[in-house]
Each structure stands twice: as C-alpha cells, then as structure tokens.
Amino acid sequence: MRLFSLGGRLALCASMVRPGAALADVGTDHAYLPVWLAKRGAVRHAVASDVRPGPLERAKRNIERWRVGDVVETRLSDGLDGIGPGEADDIVIAGMGGLMMAEIVRRTPWLKNGEKRLILQPMTRAVDLRRSLAEEGFAILREDAAQEEGRYYTAMLCAYDPARSSGNALYPYVGRLTAETPEGRACLRRVTGRLRAREAGLLHDGEQEKALELSRVRQQIESMIAWQEQKG
Ligand SMILES: C[S@@+](CC[C@H](N)C(=O)[O-])C[C@H]1O[C@@H](n2cnc3c(N)ncnc32)[C@H](O)[C@@H]1O
C-alpha cells in the first residue's frame, strides 16, 4: 500500500521533528503525523494522544491499518498531563487554537528543558501564543509557513531558552517568520490586515497612542514584504 501524503500544514510540522526522536503528538485525532513519520522510520517511538476517546479510536484504526503499532501507541490525555518527560523529546501540538496550546505548555513544567523541542501549529491566536511562550522562557528557533487548499498556516519550532525568548515589539506578531517565501508573505499580509482593522477600532475609541504603536509594527511588516518583493 502506497504511503499517503501529508498536506502542506502537517508536512511542515513533520519537517521540524528531529530524526529518530521520541515523539508526542498532542491532539492527534487521526494520527496521520505519527503514522507517516513511523512509516518512514523517522521516529523511534511516538505517543499519539487526544483528550477525546472518539479521535483516539480513529488514531487506533490508522495505526492498525498502517501496521505501525510497534512504534506508535495511543494515549487518552488532556494536553501533556498523561505523558511523562522520559517519553518524548519532540512534542507536536497542531491544529488547535493558540490559547489552548499556551495553556498546555504553561501547565507542563517538564517542557522547561533545553533538550526538548516543541512544534506548535496554531489555527488561531498566534500572537497570544508567541507572547505566552516568551513569558514562559521559550524561544522560537524556526518558524515557517505552508499552504494547504488555499489557506496559509504557520508552524514554530521552540525550545526552552530564557536568554533568547523575548524580542522587540514586532516579535509577537511575526515571530521568526520571514517574507522570503510566498507563503511567509501571505501570512505576514494577513497579520498587517488584522493590525489595520485593530488600528481603525482603536482610533474609533479615541486610543490614538495604542493605534500609533500598532501602525508602527504594521509598517515594519509592510517594509519586510516590500523589500523582499523588490529583491524578486
Ligand atoms: C482539529 S484536530 C487536529 C488534529 C491534528 N493534530 C492535525 O493538526 O491535523 C484537534 C484535536 O485536538 C484534540 N484536543 C483538543 N483539546 C485537547 C487537549 N487539551 N488535549 C489533547 N487533545 C486535545 C481534539 O480532540 C481534536 O482531536
């Protein structure tokens, strides 16, 4: 049976998992990511976890179907509550809201170990997630964007490193995204669009100072995009 392809979003997450890692995929649902990595011999072990039994049943069916039960096990767990520090080097949390991810990271003290890697792919609230990561001492080592079915997604590779965890005013909005790829530029344009809308709201409420702060951030992002487009 030919191995299925991961979509652009999960393929980006997979590219951030270290070869031979012990993986935890939190909120695994169908378990496509751990199954795909196990099938390619790219992980030595994986815990595919979910907070709900229904998705975990889907995960079990796919693990059986693709015969990777010797590498991938399932676990009913809220966030990382049911997974121990010795079980995972690389932890993927993909396809959830950024606030939920921030909460899962915040309440898992064993992630504060520079050897661990977190791969986070938020569907919403990436700005709040980056702020929370910085507050908790996590640095973003790499961040990239991917396209899937006409939508754009970002994924960030993070590690505990308090000395490198915070940045300038731009950081929560951009993280380590660059304008070098069309996908990166599309994500950055989405950020400038949102900032523009918030600026208008703040001006409407008479909050000139805050609106000005956001407009400075927006203009810096617009310059990043324009500079890259000029470069060609
Ligand atoms: C949209 S699916 C994402 C599936 C897969 N990770 C992906 O990116 O394609 C979100 C999954 O996260 C699970 N989930 C939500 N909150 C969770 C939590 N606190 N702990 C573990 N799993 C959670 C849901 O049950 C659901 O199966």
The ligand as an ORCA input file, in Angstrom:
! r2SCAN-3c Opt
* xyz 0 1
  C      -8.531     19.712     14.654
  S      -7.852     18.336     15.454
  C      -6.169     18.410     14.920
  C      -5.647     17.069     14.543
  C      -4.186     17.049     14.121
  N      -3.311     17.399     15.221
  C      -3.957     17.967     12.954
  O      -3.327     19.008     13.127
  O      -4.430     17.664     11.846
  C      -7.733     18.851     17.141
  C      -7.671     17.666     18.090
  O      -7.210     18.152     19.343
  C      -7.895     17.459     20.373
  N      -7.760     18.259     21.594
  C      -8.391     19.423     21.904
  N      -8.002     19.853     23.122
  C      -7.099     18.947     23.585
  C      -6.344     18.821     24.791
  N      -6.453     19.717     25.778
  N      -5.517     17.763     24.926
  C      -5.413     16.829     23.956
  N      -6.117     16.887     22.794
  C      -6.941     17.931     22.621
  C      -9.300     17.310     19.824
  O      -9.989     16.263     20.471
  C      -9.022     17.029     18.333
  O      -8.948     15.655     18.071
*
